[in-house]
Amino acid sequence: MIVILVTANLKIMWEEKLKFYDKLIATNDKFKRKGKTMPYTSANGYMFSLFNKAGEIGIRLSAASQKTFKEKHNTTEYRSYGAVMRDYVLIPEHLYDNLDLLAATLDESYEYVLSLPPKPTSKKKK
């Protein structure tokens, strides 16, 4: 019984955080959320934000912006499914109250991946 309650509470928390992630993405009409089980945003063939199974948000930034963001907001690299995601920073929950800052950071991330050489996308064979 306790395991079922804990699992249900974790699912509710994950869904609430997903709603926040969707709200953050909705601040910019240049991109849309993709992925059903692993939500993300992408442009130019690169993902630039992720929402993992732990309900954490990661945003991809240039090396200089990563360093500044980590120091200023007391955070670290982002992990998803146990792997460190190169170029991503973990968005700490204490910043969730600052939607303007996070929207600007997400927009910076979008502009960053647009500055990278286009990555060819693979299409499924029919």
Steps between C-alpha positions, in 0.01 A plus 500: 500500500780746588687421178187576295452835678864601453489403133177695450647807673816485288289481184297804609821693576646403160181611324500835685863560401416403141225764503762755607735384221215542250426846641867594458505380139176687427679829574661480155312421180822421305492138618270233637537214745565161344511150645230322693698293750817714495390861438753724325545793263723501194612720213760471225526126571601551868301459818529806721279421797398177669262384770617175661323222688599663831303810401809716450552757226828526312590781262789489252736799504834603354804420716533862619129530581504165683781615726329831579160339556639229730690751712223760517219256579690240705425206275682225313494295181177331399450124514241299318456126549827494695710659227658844518359704213788693349432874459188491722445670834254386763231759564463515878147512636566825686505669158152377406359820649700704249327408175645805320857390576430142394324614182802717413735207574293268280504758221879531537520122470289506184723768346808300602393184314408710196861625498633142473555333163172337391479140605347271239183335616439137426174401344344161543508277195166386368 
